[in-house]
Amino acid sequence: MCPECRSANADWQPVTGRGEVYTYTVVNRPIAAGQPLPTVIAVIALEGSGGARMISNLVGVDPAAVEIGMPVELVWRT
Ligand SMILES: [Zn+2]
């Protein structure tokens, strides 16, 4: 959805997999079985996307070190 006019007229476009933390929260209570705690849930502003954002958890970083504007990169964990 367009954050400016709320239009749903959108399509898929490739992105780089890099972005920056737009906002985040640190979760200290279990969300699901086996979920490591604390977990950082963040809204990521995607690089080169024209303003698209996505929600993800952050891995490989101390939750106390997370900052708005921090650069992040997509990793796949299976
Ligand atoms: Zn719009």
PDB file of the backbone (N, CA, C, O) and the ligand in Angstrom, with CONECT records:
HET     ZN  A 101       1
ATOM      1  N   MET A   1       0.848  -1.185   0.000  1.00  0.00           N
ATOM      2  CA  MET A   1       0.000   0.000   0.000  1.00  0.00           C
ATOM      3  C   MET A   1       0.890   1.243   0.000  1.00  0.00           C
ATOM      4  O   MET A   1       1.905   1.299   0.694  1.00  0.00           O
ATOM      5  N   CYS A   2       0.492   2.222  -0.782  1.00  0.00           N
ATOM      6  CA  CYS A   2       1.249   3.476  -0.824  1.00  0.00           C
ATOM      7  C   CYS A   2       1.090   4.223   0.505  1.00  0.00           C
ATOM      8  O   CYS A   2      -0.035   4.488   0.928  1.00  0.00           O
ATOM      9  N   PRO A   3       2.210   4.566   1.174  1.00  0.00           N
ATOM     10  CA  PRO A   3       2.104   5.264   2.457  1.00  0.00           C
ATOM     11  C   PRO A   3       1.639   6.703   2.314  1.00  0.00           C
ATOM     12  O   PRO A   3       1.263   7.332   3.304  1.00  0.00           O
ATOM     13  N   GLU A   4       1.658   7.235   1.097  1.00  0.00           N
ATOM     14  CA  GLU A   4       1.255   8.624   0.895  1.00  0.00           C
ATOM     15  C   GLU A   4      -0.253   8.739   0.661  1.00  0.00           C
ATOM     16  O   GLU A   4      -0.921   9.540   1.315  1.00  0.00           O
ATOM     17  N   CYS A   5      -0.801   7.928  -0.288  1.00  0.00           N
ATOM     18  CA  CYS A   5      -2.213   8.079  -0.676  1.00  0.00           C
ATOM     19  C   CYS A   5      -3.038   6.827  -0.358  1.00  0.00           C
ATOM     20  O   CYS A   5      -4.238   6.791  -0.633  1.00  0.00           O
ATOM     21  N   ARG A   6      -2.395   5.790   0.227  1.00  0.00           N
ATOM     22  CA  ARG A   6      -3.053   4.547   0.634  1.00  0.00           C
ATOM     23  C   ARG A   6      -3.610   3.750  -0.552  1.00  0.00           C
ATOM     24  O   ARG A   6      -4.461   2.880  -0.370  1.00  0.00           O
ATOM     25  N   SER A   7      -3.141   4.040  -1.742  1.00  0.00           N
ATOM     26  CA  SER A   7      -3.545   3.276  -2.916  1.00  0.00           C
ATOM     27  C   SER A   7      -3.001   1.858  -2.825  1.00  0.00           C
ATOM     28  O   SER A   7      -1.877   1.643  -2.372  1.00  0.00           O
ATOM     29  N   ALA A   8      -3.802   0.895  -3.257  1.00  0.00           N
ATOM     30  CA  ALA A   8      -3.358  -0.504  -3.313  1.00  0.00           C
ATOM     31  C   ALA A   8      -2.877  -0.874  -4.707  1.00  0.00           C
ATOM     32  O   ALA A   8      -2.602  -2.042  -4.981  1.00  0.00           O
ATOM     33  N   ASN A   9      -2.776   0.108  -5.584  1.00  0.00           N
ATOM     34  CA  ASN A   9      -2.303  -0.121  -6.944  1.00  0.00           C
ATOM     35  C   ASN A   9      -0.779  -0.209  -6.936  1.00  0.00           C
ATOM     36  O   ASN A   9      -0.092   0.786  -7.168  1.00  0.00           O
ATOM     37  N   ALA A  10      -0.253  -1.412  -6.665  1.00  0.00           N
ATOM     38  CA  ALA A  10       1.187  -1.620  -6.530  1.00  0.00           C
ATOM     39  C   ALA A  10       1.579  -2.889  -7.273  1.00  0.00           C
ATOM     40  O   ALA A  10       0.725  -3.695  -7.640  1.00  0.00           O
ATOM     41  N   ASP A  11       2.875  -3.056  -7.490  1.00  0.00           N
ATOM     42  CA  ASP A  11       3.352  -4.284  -8.102  1.00  0.00           C
ATOM     43  C   ASP A  11       4.679  -4.677  -7.447  1.00  0.00           C
ATOM     44  O   ASP A  11       5.265  -3.897  -6.697  1.00  0.00           O
ATOM     45  N   TRP A  12       5.147  -5.907  -7.744  1.00  0.00           N
ATOM     46  CA  TRP A  12       6.388  -6.414  -7.176  1.00  0.00           C
ATOM     47  C   TRP A  12       7.568  -5.873  -7.939  1.00  0.00           C
ATOM     48  O   TRP A  12       7.528  -5.762  -9.164  1.00  0.00           O
ATOM     49  N   GLN A  13       8.638  -5.531  -7.209  1.00  0.00           N
ATOM     50  CA  GLN A  13       9.868  -5.075  -7.843  1.00  0.00           C
ATOM     51  C   GLN A  13      11.048  -5.677  -7.093  1.00  0.00           C
ATOM     52  O   GLN A  13      10.983  -5.845  -5.876  1.00  0.00           O
ATOM     53  N   PRO A  14      12.144  -6.008  -7.812  1.00  0.00           N
ATOM     54  CA  PRO A  14      13.321  -6.534  -7.120  1.00  0.00           C
ATOM     55  C   PRO A  14      13.978  -5.456  -6.268  1.00  0.00           C
ATOM     56  O   PRO A  14      13.947  -4.276  -6.617  1.00  0.00           O
ATOM     57  N   VAL A  15      14.573  -5.864  -5.148  1.00  0.00           N
ATOM     58  CA  VAL A  15      15.320  -4.957  -4.281  1.00  0.00           C
ATOM     59  C   VAL A  15      16.677  -5.587  -3.976  1.00  0.00           C
ATOM     60  O   VAL A  15      16.933  -6.735  -4.342  1.00  0.00           O
ATOM     61  N   THR A  16      17.529  -4.840  -3.315  1.00  0.00           N
ATOM     62  CA  THR A  16      18.914  -5.278  -3.109  1.00  0.00           C
ATOM     63  C   THR A  16      19.079  -6.255  -1.949  1.00  0.00           C
ATOM     64  O   THR A  16      20.061  -6.995  -1.896  1.00  0.00           O
ATOM     65  N   GLY A  17      18.127  -6.263  -1.023  1.00  0.00           N
ATOM     66  CA  GLY A  17      18.296  -7.050   0.201  1.00  0.00           C
ATOM     67  C   GLY A  17      18.914  -6.227   1.321  1.00  0.00           C
ATOM     68  O   GLY A  17      19.084  -6.715   2.438  1.00  0.00           O
ATOM     69  N   ARG A  18      19.251  -4.973   1.018  1.00  0.00           N
ATOM     70  CA  ARG A  18      19.779  -4.077   2.046  1.00  0.00           C
ATOM     71  C   ARG A  18      18.720  -3.040   2.396  1.00  0.00           C
ATOM     72  O   ARG A  18      17.809  -2.766   1.615  1.00  0.00           O
ATOM     73  N   GLY A  19      18.863  -2.472   3.585  1.00  0.00           N
ATOM     74  CA  GLY A  19      17.933  -1.443   4.026  1.00  0.00           C
ATOM     75  C   GLY A  19      18.412  -0.853   5.330  1.00  0.00           C
ATOM     76  O   GLY A  19      19.564  -1.021   5.728  1.00  0.00           O
ATOM     77  N   GLU A  20      17.492  -0.152   5.994  1.00  0.00           N
ATOM     78  CA  GLU A  20      17.842   0.394   7.304  1.00  0.00           C
ATOM     79  C   GLU A  20      16.651   0.266   8.236  1.00  0.00           C
ATOM     80  O   GLU A  20      15.502   0.190   7.800  1.00  0.00           O
ATOM     81  N   VAL A  21      16.950   0.244   9.529  1.00  0.00           N
ATOM     82  CA  VAL A  21      15.905   0.105  10.538  1.00  0.00           C
ATOM     83  C   VAL A  21      15.084   1.393  10.562  1.00  0.00           C
ATOM     84  O   VAL A  21      15.601   2.475  10.840  1.00  0.00           O
ATOM     85  N   TYR A  22      13.776   1.248  10.261  1.00  0.00           N
ATOM     86  CA  TYR A  22      12.855   2.389  10.300  1.00  0.00           C
ATOM     87  C   TYR A  22      12.344   2.577  11.722  1.00  0.00           C
ATOM     88  O   TYR A  22      12.293   3.697  12.230  1.00  0.00           O
ATOM     89  N   THR A  23      11.965   1.469  12.359  1.00  0.00           N
ATOM     90  CA  THR A  23      11.597   1.456  13.764  1.00  0.00           C
ATOM     91  C   THR A  23      11.696   0.017  14.253  1.00  0.00           C
ATOM     92  O   THR A  23      11.807  -0.902  13.441  1.00  0.00           O
ATOM     93  N   TYR A  24      11.656  -0.193  15.565  1.00  0.00           N
ATOM     94  CA  TYR A  24      11.813  -1.556  16.095  1.00  0.00           C
ATOM     95  C   TYR A  24      11.272  -1.642  17.514  1.00  0.00           C
ATOM     96  O   TYR A  24      11.020  -0.632  18.172  1.00  0.00           O
ATOM     97  N   THR A  25      11.104  -2.877  17.963  1.00  0.00           N
ATOM     98  CA  THR A  25      10.771  -3.131  19.354  1.00  0.00           C
ATOM     99  C   THR A  25      11.523  -4.381  19.796  1.00  0.00           C
ATOM    100  O   THR A  25      11.787  -5.275  18.991  1.00  0.00           O
ATOM    101  N   VAL A  26      11.862  -4.436  21.066  1.00  0.00           N
ATOM    102  CA  VAL A  26      12.529  -5.601  21.629  1.00  0.00           C
ATOM    103  C   VAL A  26      11.491  -6.395  22.413  1.00  0.00           C
ATOM    104  O   VAL A  26      10.885  -5.879  23.352  1.00  0.00           O
ATOM    105  N   VAL A  27      11.288  -7.656  22.023  1.00  0.00           N
ATOM    106  CA  VAL A  27      10.280  -8.523  22.634  1.00  0.00           C
ATOM    107  C   VAL A  27      10.964  -9.407  23.670  1.00  0.00           C
ATOM    108  O   VAL A  27      11.903 -10.139  23.357  1.00  0.00           O
ATOM    109  N   ASN A  28      10.483  -9.330  24.903  1.00  0.00           N
ATOM    110  CA  ASN A  28      11.067 -10.110  25.990  1.00  0.00           C
ATOM    111  C   ASN A  28      10.153 -11.220  26.483  1.00  0.00           C
ATOM    112  O   ASN A  28      10.492 -11.929  27.431  1.00  0.00           O
ATOM    113  N   ARG A  29       8.992 -11.379  25.843  1.00  0.00           N
ATOM    114  CA  ARG A  29       8.067 -12.457  26.197  1.00  0.00           C
ATOM    115  C   ARG A  29       7.941 -13.377  24.997  1.00  0.00           C
ATOM    116  O   ARG A  29       8.002 -12.903  23.863  1.00  0.00           O
ATOM    117  N   PRO A  30       7.768 -14.670  25.205  1.00  0.00           N
ATOM    118  CA  PRO A  30       7.720 -15.611  24.084  1.00  0.00           C
ATOM    119  C   PRO A  30       6.551 -15.327  23.128  1.00  0.00           C
ATOM    120  O   PRO A  30       5.426 -15.082  23.562  1.00  0.00           O
ATOM    121  N   ILE A  31       6.835 -15.364  21.834  1.00  0.00           N
ATOM    122  CA  ILE A  31       5.811 -15.221  20.798  1.00  0.00           C
ATOM    123  C   ILE A  31       5.393 -16.611  20.329  1.00  0.00           C
ATOM    124  O   ILE A  31       4.214 -16.873  20.090  1.00  0.00           O
ATOM    125  N   ALA A  32       6.374 -17.493  20.202  1.00  0.00           N
ATOM    126  CA  ALA A  32       6.136 -18.847  19.728  1.00  0.00           C
ATOM    127  C   ALA A  32       7.111 -19.780  20.428  1.00  0.00           C
ATOM    128  O   ALA A  32       8.148 -19.346  20.930  1.00  0.00           O
ATOM    129  N   ALA A  33       6.777 -21.051  20.459  1.00  0.00           N
ATOM    130  CA  ALA A  33       7.652 -22.049  21.073  1.00  0.00           C
ATOM    131  C   ALA A  33       9.007 -22.024  20.393  1.00  0.00           C
ATOM    132  O   ALA A  33       9.088 -21.992  19.165  1.00  0.00           O
ATOM    133  N   GLY A  34      10.061 -22.040  21.177  1.00  0.00           N
ATOM    134  CA  GLY A  34      11.409 -22.076  20.633  1.00  0.00           C
ATOM    135  C   GLY A  34      11.949 -20.722  20.214  1.00  0.00           C
ATOM    136  O   GLY A  34      13.086 -20.628  19.753  1.00  0.00           O
ATOM    137  N   GLN A  35      11.158 -19.678  20.364  1.00  0.00           N
ATOM    138  CA  GLN A  35      11.601 -18.339  19.971  1.00  0.00           C
ATOM    139  C   GLN A  35      12.695 -17.866  20.914  1.00  0.00           C
ATOM    140  O   GLN A  35      12.486 -17.835  22.126  1.00  0.00           O
ATOM    141  N   PRO A  36      13.873 -17.494  20.380  1.00  0.00           N
ATOM    142  CA  PRO A  36      14.910 -16.978  21.270  1.00  0.00           C
ATOM    143  C   PRO A  36      14.510 -15.632  21.857  1.00  0.00           C
ATOM    144  O   PRO A  36      13.861 -14.826  21.189  1.00  0.00           O
ATOM    145  N   LEU A  37      14.890 -15.392  23.087  1.00  0.00           N
ATOM    146  CA  LEU A  37      14.564 -14.121  23.747  1.00  0.00           C
ATOM    147  C   LEU A  37      15.840 -13.443  24.198  1.00  0.00           C
ATOM    148  O   LEU A  37      16.781 -14.137  24.580  1.00  0.00           O
ATOM    149  N   PRO A  38      15.921 -12.137  24.172  1.00  0.00           N
ATOM    150  CA  PRO A  38      14.944 -11.261  23.532  1.00  0.00           C
ATOM    151  C   PRO A  38      15.020 -11.349  22.008  1.00  0.00           C
ATOM    152  O   PRO A  38      16.052 -11.712  21.444  1.00  0.00           O
ATOM    153  N   THR A  39      13.909 -11.009  21.355  1.00  0.00           N
ATOM    154  CA  THR A  39      13.825 -10.956  19.897  1.00  0.00           C
ATOM    155  C   THR A  39      13.576  -9.512  19.476  1.00  0.00           C
ATOM    156  O   THR A  39      12.746  -8.822  20.067  1.00  0.00           O
ATOM    157  N   VAL A  40      14.290  -9.063  18.463  1.00  0.00           N
ATOM    158  CA  VAL A  40      14.088  -7.716  17.939  1.00  0.00           C
ATOM    159  C   VAL A  40      13.214  -7.803  16.697  1.00  0.00           C
ATOM    160  O   VAL A  40      13.590  -8.443  15.716  1.00  0.00           O
ATOM    161  N   ILE A  41      12.042  -7.157  16.734  1.00  0.00           N
ATOM    162  CA  ILE A  41      11.144  -7.070  15.586  1.00  0.00           C
ATOM    163  C   ILE A  41      11.293  -5.657  15.021  1.00  0.00           C
ATOM    164  O   ILE A  41      11.164  -4.675  15.751  1.00  0.00           O
ATOM    165  N   ALA A  42      11.564  -5.560  13.725  1.00  0.00           N
ATOM    166  CA  ALA A  42      11.857  -4.250  13.131  1.00  0.00           C
ATOM    167  C   ALA A  42      11.065  -4.029  11.853  1.00  0.00           C
ATOM    168  O   ALA A  42      10.721  -4.974  11.144  1.00  0.00           O
ATOM    169  N   VAL A  43      10.784  -2.763  11.573  1.00  0.00           N
ATOM    170  CA  VAL A  43      10.290  -2.338  10.265  1.00  0.00           C
ATOM    171  C   VAL A  43      11.518  -1.858   9.502  1.00  0.00           C
ATOM    172  O   VAL A  43      12.226  -0.955   9.946  1.00  0.00           O
ATOM    173  N   ILE A  44      11.759  -2.476   8.346  1.00  0.00           N
ATOM    174  CA  ILE A  44      12.944  -2.191   7.547  1.00  0.00           C
ATOM    175  C   ILE A  44      12.554  -1.368   6.327  1.00  0.00           C
ATOM    176  O   ILE A  44      11.680  -1.767   5.558  1.00  0.00           O
ATOM    177  N   ALA A  45      13.206  -0.211   6.149  1.00  0.00           N
ATOM    178  CA  ALA A  45      13.036   0.592   4.929  1.00  0.00           C
ATOM    179  C   ALA A  45      13.986   0.020   3.891  1.00  0.00           C
ATOM    180  O   ALA A  45      15.202   0.036   4.078  1.00  0.00           O
ATOM    181  N   LEU A  46      13.429  -0.486   2.796  1.00  0.00           N
ATOM    182  CA  LEU A  46      14.215  -1.196   1.790  1.00  0.00           C
ATOM    183  C   LEU A  46      14.943  -0.239   0.852  1.00  0.00           C
ATOM    184  O   LEU A  46      14.338   0.674   0.290  1.00  0.00           O
ATOM    185  N   GLU A  47      16.237  -0.452   0.690  1.00  0.00           N
ATOM    186  CA  GLU A  47      17.078   0.378  -0.179  1.00  0.00           C
ATOM    187  C   GLU A  47      16.599   0.301  -1.626  1.00  0.00           C
ATOM    188  O   GLU A  47      16.337  -0.787  -2.138  1.00  0.00           O
ATOM    189  N   GLY A  48      16.487   1.435  -2.274  1.00  0.00           N
ATOM    190  CA  GLY A  48      16.174   1.488  -3.688  1.00  0.00           C
ATOM    191  C   GLY A  48      14.776   1.041  -4.043  1.00  0.00           C
ATOM    192  O   GLY A  48      14.521   0.663  -5.186  1.00  0.00           O
ATOM    193  N   SER A  49      13.859   1.077  -3.080  1.00  0.00           N
ATOM    194  CA  SER A  49      12.509   0.560  -3.321  1.00  0.00           C
ATOM    195  C   SER A  49      11.483   1.665  -3.526  1.00  0.00           C
ATOM    196  O   SER A  49      10.315   1.380  -3.788  1.00  0.00           O
ATOM    197  N   GLY A  50      11.897   2.906  -3.412  1.00  0.00           N
ATOM    198  CA  GLY A  50      10.939   3.996  -3.531  1.00  0.00           C
ATOM    199  C   GLY A  50      10.074   4.142  -2.295  1.00  0.00           C
ATOM    200  O   GLY A  50       8.996   4.733  -2.370  1.00  0.00           O
ATOM    201  N   GLY A  51      10.515   3.619  -1.159  1.00  0.00           N
ATOM    202  CA  GLY A  51       9.799   3.823   0.096  1.00  0.00           C
ATOM    203  C   GLY A  51       9.155   2.580   0.670  1.00  0.00           C
ATOM    204  O   GLY A  51       8.481   2.664   1.696  1.00  0.00           O
ATOM    205  N   ALA A  52       9.340   1.428   0.043  1.00  0.00           N
ATOM    206  CA  ALA A  52       8.730   0.204   0.572  1.00  0.00           C
ATOM    207  C   ALA A  52       9.390  -0.197   1.890  1.00  0.00           C
ATOM    208  O   ALA A  52      10.591  -0.007   2.085  1.00  0.00           O
ATOM    209  N   ARG A  53       8.584  -0.751   2.782  1.00  0.00           N
ATOM    210  CA  ARG A  53       9.065  -1.227   4.076  1.00  0.00           C
ATOM    211  C   ARG A  53       8.558  -2.634   4.305  1.00  0.00           C
ATOM    212  O   ARG A  53       7.520  -3.026   3.772  1.00  0.00           O
ATOM    213  N   MET A  54       9.292  -3.390   5.098  1.00  0.00           N
ATOM    214  CA  MET A  54       8.848  -4.729   5.465  1.00  0.00           C
ATOM    215  C   MET A  54       9.152  -4.972   6.931  1.00  0.00           C
ATOM    216  O   MET A  54      10.028  -4.330   7.510  1.00  0.00           O
ATOM    217  N   ILE A  55       8.422  -5.906   7.527  1.00  0.00           N
ATOM    218  CA  ILE A  55       8.627  -6.272   8.924  1.00  0.00           C
ATOM    219  C   ILE A  55       9.459  -7.537   8.971  1.00  0.00           C
ATOM    220  O   ILE A  55       9.217  -8.475   8.210  1.00  0.00           O
ATOM    221  N   SER A  56      10.441  -7.567   9.863  1.00  0.00           N
ATOM    222  CA  SER A  56      11.286  -8.743  10.017  1.00  0.00           C
ATOM    223  C   SER A  56      11.839  -8.777  11.433  1.00  0.00           C
ATOM    224  O   SER A  56      11.788  -7.781  12.153  1.00  0.00           O
ATOM    225  N   ASN A  57      12.363  -9.923  11.823  1.00  0.00           N
ATOM    226  CA  ASN A  57      13.162  -9.964  13.039  1.00  0.00           C
ATOM    227  C   ASN A  57      14.611  -9.695  12.658  1.00  0.00           C
ATOM    228  O   ASN A  57      15.017  -9.944  11.523  1.00  0.00           O
ATOM    229  N   LEU A  58      15.390  -9.185  13.610  1.00  0.00           N
ATOM    230  CA  LEU A  58      16.809  -8.934  13.385  1.00  0.00           C
ATOM    231  C   LEU A  58      17.600 -10.045  14.051  1.00  0.00           C
ATOM    232  O   LEU A  58      17.284 -10.454  15.168  1.00  0.00           O
ATOM    233  N   VAL A  59      18.627 -10.532  13.369  1.00  0.00           N
ATOM    234  CA  VAL A  59      19.500 -11.563  13.927  1.00  0.00           C
ATOM    235  C   VAL A  59      20.939 -11.076  13.840  1.00  0.00           C
ATOM    236  O   VAL A  59      21.268 -10.207  13.033  1.00  0.00           O
ATOM    237  N   GLY A  60      21.789 -11.648  14.683  1.00  0.00           N
ATOM    238  CA  GLY A  60      23.216 -11.346  14.622  1.00  0.00           C
ATOM    239  C   GLY A  60      23.582  -9.993  15.185  1.00  0.00           C
ATOM    240  O   GLY A  60      24.641  -9.453  14.863  1.00  0.00           O
ATOM    241  N   VAL A  61      22.714  -9.430  16.030  1.00  0.00           N
ATOM    242  CA  VAL A  61      23.011  -8.131  16.631  1.00  0.00           C
ATOM    243  C   VAL A  61      22.527  -8.145  18.079  1.00  0.00           C
ATOM    244  O   VAL A  61      21.495  -8.738  18.391  1.00  0.00           O
ATOM    245  N   ASP A  62      23.276  -7.493  18.952  1.00  0.00           N
ATOM    246  CA  ASP A  62      22.863  -7.321  20.348  1.00  0.00           C
ATOM    247  C   ASP A  62      21.638  -6.406  20.374  1.00  0.00           C
ATOM    248  O   ASP A  62      21.713  -5.287  19.867  1.00  0.00           O
ATOM    249  N   PRO A  63      20.512  -6.844  20.945  1.00  0.00           N
ATOM    250  CA  PRO A  63      19.315  -5.996  20.956  1.00  0.00           C
ATOM    251  C   PRO A  63      19.568  -4.598  21.524  1.00  0.00           C
ATOM    252  O   PRO A  63      18.922  -3.638  21.106  1.00  0.00           O
ATOM    253  N   ALA A  64      20.491  -4.477  22.464  1.00  0.00           N
ATOM    254  CA  ALA A  64      20.783  -3.169  23.059  1.00  0.00           C
ATOM    255  C   ALA A  64      21.532  -2.258  22.091  1.00  0.00           C
ATOM    256  O   ALA A  64      21.618  -1.051  22.317  1.00  0.00           O
ATOM    257  N   ALA A  65      22.073  -2.826  21.016  1.00  0.00           N
ATOM    258  CA  ALA A  65      22.852  -2.039  20.053  1.00  0.00           C
ATOM    259  C   ALA A  65      22.032  -1.595  18.852  1.00  0.00           C
ATOM    260  O   ALA A  65      22.534  -0.855  18.006  1.00  0.00           O
ATOM    261  N   VAL A  66      20.755  -2.040  18.760  1.00  0.00           N
ATOM    262  CA  VAL A  66      19.917  -1.683  17.607  1.00  0.00           C
ATOM    263  C   VAL A  66      19.537  -0.210  17.689  1.00  0.00           C
ATOM    264  O   VAL A  66      19.187   0.292  18.757  1.00  0.00           O
ATOM    265  N   GLU A  67      19.610   0.483  16.544  1.00  0.00           N
ATOM    266  CA  GLU A  67      19.254   1.899  16.478  1.00  0.00           C
ATOM    267  C   GLU A  67      18.441   2.166  15.218  1.00  0.00           C
ATOM    268  O   GLU A  67      18.616   1.491  14.204  1.00  0.00           O
ATOM    269  N   ILE A  68      17.559   3.147  15.284  1.00  0.00           N
ATOM    270  CA  ILE A  68      16.840   3.605  14.092  1.00  0.00           C
ATOM    271  C   ILE A  68      17.871   4.150  13.105  1.00  0.00           C
ATOM    272  O   ILE A  68      18.755   4.920  13.481  1.00  0.00           O
ATOM    273  N   GLY A  69      17.751   3.746  11.846  1.00  0.00           N
ATOM    274  CA  GLY A  69      18.685   4.178  10.809  1.00  0.00           C
ATOM    275  C   GLY A  69      19.849   3.220  10.608  1.00  0.00           C
ATOM    276  O   GLY A  69      20.644   3.383   9.682  1.00  0.00           O
ATOM    277  N   MET A  70      19.948   2.215  11.485  1.00  0.00           N
ATOM    278  CA  MET A  70      21.044   1.238  11.387  1.00  0.00           C
ATOM    279  C   MET A  70      20.930   0.452  10.077  1.00  0.00           C
ATOM    280  O   MET A  70      19.847  -0.032   9.748  1.00  0.00           O
ATOM    281  N   PRO A  71      22.029   0.316   9.325  1.00  0.00           N
ATOM    282  CA  PRO A  71      21.965  -0.474   8.103  1.00  0.00           C
ATOM    283  C   PRO A  71      21.807  -1.968   8.416  1.00  0.00           C
ATOM    284  O   PRO A  71      22.413  -2.478   9.358  1.00  0.00           O
ATOM    285  N   VAL A  72      20.999  -2.651   7.628  1.00  0.00           N
ATOM    286  CA  VAL A  72      20.769  -4.085   7.793  1.00  0.00           C
ATOM    287  C   VAL A  72      20.783  -4.757   6.421  1.00  0.00           C
ATOM    288  O   VAL A  72      20.625  -4.102   5.391  1.00  0.00           O
ATOM    289  N   GLU A  73      20.971  -6.058   6.431  1.00  0.00           N
ATOM    290  CA  GLU A  73      20.995  -6.814   5.181  1.00  0.00           C
ATOM    291  C   GLU A  73      20.247  -8.130   5.387  1.00  0.00           C
ATOM    292  O   GLU A  73      20.327  -8.746   6.449  1.00  0.00           O
ATOM    293  N   LEU A  74      19.523  -8.545   4.357  1.00  0.00           N
ATOM    294  CA  LEU A  74      18.740  -9.778   4.409  1.00  0.00           C
ATOM    295  C   LEU A  74      19.637 -11.014   4.528  1.00  0.00           C
ATOM    296  O   LEU A  74      20.630 -11.141   3.811  1.00  0.00           O
ATOM    297  N   VAL A  75      19.280 -11.908   5.427  1.00  0.00           N
ATOM    298  CA  VAL A  75      19.899 -13.236   5.464  1.00  0.00           C
ATOM    299  C   VAL A  75      18.765 -14.255   5.544  1.00  0.00           C
ATOM    300  O   VAL A  75      17.715 -13.998   6.133  1.00  0.00           O
ATOM    301  N   TRP A  76      19.003 -15.406   4.941  1.00  0.00           N
ATOM    302  CA  TRP A  76      18.019 -16.498   4.990  1.00  0.00           C
ATOM    303  C   TRP A  76      18.486 -17.513   6.011  1.00  0.00           C
ATOM    304  O   TRP A  76      19.650 -17.912   6.001  1.00  0.00           O
ATOM    305  N   ARG A  77      17.607 -17.931   6.881  1.00  0.00           N
ATOM    306  CA  ARG A  77      17.920 -18.997   7.842  1.00  0.00           C
ATOM    307  C   ARG A  77      16.911 -20.103   7.641  1.00  0.00           C
ATOM    308  O   ARG A  77      15.705 -19.865   7.580  1.00  0.00           O
ATOM    309  N   THR A  78      17.422 -21.319   7.538  1.00  0.00           N
ATOM    310  CA  THR A  78      16.532 -22.462   7.331  1.00  0.00           C
ATOM    311  C   THR A  78      16.610 -23.399   8.516  1.00  0.00           C
ATOM    312  O   THR A  78      15.933 -24.427   8.536  1.00  0.00           O
TER     313      THR A  78
HETATM  314 ZN    ZN A 101       0.427   7.006  -3.610  1.00  0.00          ZN2+
END
